[in-house]
Amino acid sequence: MVSVSKDEDEKPPAIIPDEKGQKDYTIQAAYFDKRIEQYGDAACKAINRLIRFFKFHLKNAFFDGTTI
């Protein structure tokens, strides 16, 4: 699992339970949709660098034939 984070200027919208106590997380969809591509790109770069490290620097046989 890869975790990517950074300090944000804006906080996600608050989730306010309805009268039944159920939480509607779709309120935060627009907030996260604006950021998902940026965070996904950073996670892909991190994984690719990790694979390259094991494949080329450590010459790990597990990664032979793995495309990057």
N, CA and C atoms as an extended XYZ file, in Angstrom:
204
Properties=species:S:1:pos:R:3:atomname:S:1:resname:S:1:resid:I:1 pbc="F F F"
N         0.838       -1.159        0.000 N   MET     1
C         0.000        0.000        0.000 CA  MET     1
C         0.892        1.233        0.000 C   MET     1
N         0.498        2.213       -0.769 N   VAL     2
C         1.230        3.468       -0.848 CA  VAL     2
C         0.334        4.571       -0.320 C   VAL     2
N         0.888        5.393        0.539 N   SER     3
C         0.150        6.526        1.078 CA  SER     3
C         0.829        7.812        0.628 C   SER     3
N         0.062        8.719        0.036 N   VAL     4
C         0.577        9.999       -0.439 CA  VAL     4
C        -0.180       11.094        0.303 C   VAL     4
N         0.561       12.055        0.841 N   SER     5
C        -0.111       13.141        1.551 CA  SER     5
C         0.686       14.425        1.437 C   SER     5
N         0.025       15.529        1.694 N   LYS     6
C         0.659       16.835        1.750 CA  LYS     6
C        -0.260       17.764        2.533 C   LYS     6
N         0.279       18.880        2.957 N   ASP     7
C        -0.534       19.861        3.662 CA  ASP     7
C        -1.440       20.566        2.658 C   ASP     7
N        -2.701       20.627        2.967 N   GLU     8
C        -3.683       21.286        2.106 CA  GLU     8
C        -4.122       22.592        2.747 C   GLU     8
N        -4.376       23.591        1.907 N   ASP     9
C        -4.880       24.876        2.399 CA  ASP     9
C        -6.354       24.794        2.759 C   ASP     9
N        -7.052       23.916        2.089 N   GLU    10
C        -8.497       23.786        2.238 CA  GLU    10
C        -8.821       22.441        2.873 C   GLU    10
N        -9.790       22.413        3.740 N   LYS    11
C       -10.225       21.158        4.363 CA  LYS    11
C       -11.439       20.623        3.611 C   LYS    11
N       -11.636       19.297        3.622 N   PRO    12
C       -12.832       18.756        2.967 CA  PRO    12
C       -14.092       19.235        3.674 C   PRO    12
N       -15.196       19.319        2.937 N   PRO    13
C       -16.452       19.746        3.559 CA  PRO    13
C       -16.848       18.804        4.695 C   PRO    13
N       -17.441       19.365        5.709 N   ALA    14
C       -17.868       18.569        6.871 CA  ALA    14
C       -19.010       17.634        6.495 C   ALA    14
N       -19.010       16.472        7.112 N   ILE    15
C       -20.091       15.495        6.924 CA  ILE    15
C       -21.064       15.679        8.082 C   ILE    15
N       -22.278       16.037        7.754 N   ILE    16
C       -23.295       16.265        8.787 CA  ILE    16
C       -24.341       15.157        8.677 C   ILE    16
N       -24.510       14.374        9.740 N   PRO    17
C       -25.514       13.291        9.696 CA  PRO    17
C       -26.930       13.857        9.516 C   PRO    17
N       -27.755       13.111        8.786 N   ASP    18
C       -29.145       13.542        8.624 CA  ASP    18
C       -29.956       13.188        9.864 C   ASP    18
N       -31.263       13.366        9.805 N   GLU    19
C       -32.109       13.140       10.976 CA  GLU    19
C       -32.111       11.678       11.438 C   GLU    19
N       -31.734       10.762       10.536 N   LYS    20
C       -31.648        9.344       10.892 CA  LYS    20
C       -30.256        8.952       11.384 C   LYS    20
N       -29.331        9.901       11.360 N   GLY    21
C       -27.974        9.621       11.803 CA  GLY    21
C       -27.071        9.068       10.715 C   GLY    21
N       -27.566        8.991        9.477 N   GLN    22
C       -26.773        8.479        8.361 CA  GLN    22
C       -25.894        9.588        7.798 C   GLN    22
N       -24.687        9.206        7.383 N   LYS    23
C       -23.740       10.171        6.838 CA  LYS    23
C       -23.672       10.036        5.320 C   LYS    23
N       -23.720       11.165        4.624 N   ASP    24
C       -23.646       11.199        3.167 CA  ASP    24
C       -22.259       11.710        2.769 C   ASP    24
N       -21.395       10.782        2.384 N   TYR    25
C       -20.023       11.143        2.046 CA  TYR    25
C       -19.903       11.721        0.640 C   TYR    25
N       -20.954       11.701       -0.154 N   THR    26
C       -20.881       12.256       -1.505 CA  THR    26
C       -20.684       13.769       -1.482 C   THR    26
N       -20.926       14.381       -0.339 N   ILE    27
C       -20.709       15.824       -0.196 CA  ILE    27
C       -19.249       16.166       -0.460 C   ILE    27
N       -18.353       15.246       -0.142 N   GLN    28
C       -16.922       15.480       -0.299 CA  GLN    28
C       -16.392       15.105       -1.687 C   GLN    28
N       -17.243       14.602       -2.571 N   ALA    29
C       -16.798       14.101       -3.873 CA  ALA    29
C       -16.071       15.173       -4.686 C   ALA    29
N       -16.603       16.359       -4.777 N   ALA    30
C       -15.973       17.416       -5.575 CA  ALA    30
C       -14.596       17.775       -5.027 C   ALA    30
N       -14.476       17.794       -3.709 N   TYR    31
C       -13.188       18.110       -3.070 CA  TYR    31
C       -12.127       17.082       -3.468 C   TYR    31
N       -12.456       15.798       -3.367 N   PHE    32
C       -11.486       14.754       -3.673 CA  PHE    32
C       -11.281       14.564       -5.172 C   PHE    32
N       -12.305       14.798       -5.980 N   ASP    33
C       -12.169       14.669       -7.435 CA  ASP    33
C       -11.120       15.641       -7.983 C   ASP    33
N       -11.017       16.819       -7.392 N   LYS    34
C       -10.024       17.803       -7.848 CA  LYS    34
C        -8.600       17.349       -7.538 C   LYS    34
N        -8.423       16.460       -6.592 N   ARG    35
C        -7.087       16.088       -6.113 CA  ARG    35
C        -6.639       14.682       -6.503 C   ARG    35
N        -7.550       13.846       -6.936 N   ILE    36
C        -7.229       12.429       -7.118 CA  ILE    36
C        -6.158       12.191       -8.176 C   ILE    36
N        -6.170       12.942       -9.258 N   GLU    37
C        -5.177       12.740      -10.308 CA  GLU    37
C        -3.773       13.113       -9.816 C   GLU    37
N        -3.675       14.222       -9.123 N   GLN    38
C        -2.376       14.670       -8.599 CA  GLN    38
C        -1.802       13.650       -7.607 C   GLN    38
N        -2.606       13.166       -6.702 N   TYR    39
C        -2.139       12.197       -5.717 CA  TYR    39
C        -1.851       10.841       -6.367 C   TYR    39
N        -2.671       10.451       -7.340 N   GLY    40
C        -2.449        9.198       -8.051 CA  GLY    40
C        -1.138        9.213       -8.827 C   GLY    40
N        -0.829       10.341       -9.474 N   ASP    41
C         0.439       10.468      -10.199 CA  ASP    41
C         1.627       10.339       -9.251 C   ASP    41
N         1.534       10.968       -8.098 N   ALA    42
C         2.627       10.900       -7.115 CA  ALA    42
C         2.806        9.465       -6.613 C   ALA    42
N         1.713        8.757       -6.386 N   ALA    43
C         1.796        7.368       -5.923 CA  ALA    43
C         2.412        6.468       -6.993 C   ALA    43
N         2.042        6.670       -8.260 N   CYS    44
C         2.613        5.872       -9.360 CA  CYS    44
C         4.106        6.112       -9.494 C   CYS    44
N         4.521        7.362       -9.383 N   LYS    45
C         5.951        7.675       -9.463 CA  LYS    45
C         6.716        7.007       -8.323 C   LYS    45
N         6.148        7.028       -7.136 N   ALA    46
C         6.814        6.412       -5.985 CA  ALA    46
C         6.963        4.908       -6.177 C   ALA    46
N         5.916        4.249       -6.653 N   ILE    47
C         5.971        2.799       -6.882 CA  ILE    47
C         6.968        2.467       -7.982 C   ILE    47
N         6.955        3.237       -9.060 N   ASN    48
C         7.901        2.981      -10.154 CA  ASN    48
C         9.346        3.150       -9.689 C   ASN    48
N         9.609        4.139       -8.868 N   ARG    49
C        10.964        4.319       -8.334 CA  ARG    49
C        11.363        3.163       -7.435 C   ARG    49
N        10.433        2.664       -6.642 N   LEU    50
C        10.706        1.527       -5.776 CA  LEU    50
C        11.015        0.275       -6.602 C   LEU    50
N        10.235        0.040       -7.644 N   ILE    51
C        10.469       -1.115       -8.518 CA  ILE    51
C        11.831       -0.994       -9.196 C   ILE    51
N        12.150        0.191       -9.701 N   ARG    52
C        13.457        0.383      -10.335 CA  ARG    52
C        14.593        0.138       -9.351 C   ARG    52
N        14.420        0.564       -8.120 N   PHE    53
C        15.450        0.344       -7.104 CA  PHE    53
C        15.704       -1.153       -6.924 C   PHE    53
N        14.630       -1.924       -6.734 N   PHE    54
C        14.796       -3.363       -6.532 CA  PHE    54
C        15.285       -4.068       -7.790 C   PHE    54
N        14.785       -3.634       -8.940 N   LYS    55
C        15.114       -4.318      -10.187 CA  LYS    55
C        16.546       -4.045      -10.640 C   LYS    55
N        16.978       -2.779      -10.609 N   PHE    56
C        18.272       -2.424      -11.181 CA  PHE    56
C        19.380       -2.255      -10.143 C   PHE    56
N        19.082       -1.620       -9.040 N   HIS    57
C        20.118       -1.375       -8.039 CA  HIS    57
C        20.432       -2.646       -7.252 C   HIS    57
N        19.411       -3.339       -6.805 N   LEU    58
C        19.623       -4.560       -6.032 CA  LEU    58
C        19.652       -5.816       -6.900 C   LEU    58
N        19.296       -5.650       -8.187 N   LYS    59
C        19.262       -6.776       -9.133 CA  LYS    59
C        18.456       -7.955       -8.575 C   LYS    59
N        17.262       -7.659       -8.101 N   ASN    60
C        16.377       -8.648       -7.526 CA  ASN    60
C        15.747       -9.478       -8.639 C   ASN    60
N        15.903      -10.781       -8.584 N   ALA    61
C        15.384      -11.682       -9.621 CA  ALA    61
C        13.864      -11.675       -9.686 C   ALA    61
N        13.210      -11.310       -8.602 N   PHE    62
C        11.740      -11.267       -8.585 CA  PHE    62
C        11.207      -10.308       -9.630 C   PHE    62
N        11.954       -9.256       -9.952 N   PHE    63
C        11.494       -8.232      -10.883 CA  PHE    63
C        11.978       -8.448      -12.315 C   PHE    63
N        12.661       -9.565      -12.596 N   ASP    64
C        13.058       -9.853      -13.980 CA  ASP    64
C        11.807      -10.035      -14.824 C   ASP    64
N        11.746       -9.320      -15.923 N   GLY    65
C        10.599       -9.408      -16.808 CA  GLY    65
C         9.470       -8.464      -16.445 C   GLY    65
N         9.602       -7.746      -15.341 N   THR    66
C         8.577       -6.790      -14.932 CA  THR    66
C         8.738       -5.513      -15.741 C   THR    66
N         7.660       -5.056      -16.338 N   THR    67
C         7.725       -3.797      -17.085 CA  THR    67
C         7.389       -2.645      -16.167 C   THR    67
N         7.999       -1.534      -16.438 N   ILE    68
C         7.796       -0.349      -15.595 CA  ILE    68
C         7.026        0.679      -16.386 C   ILE    68
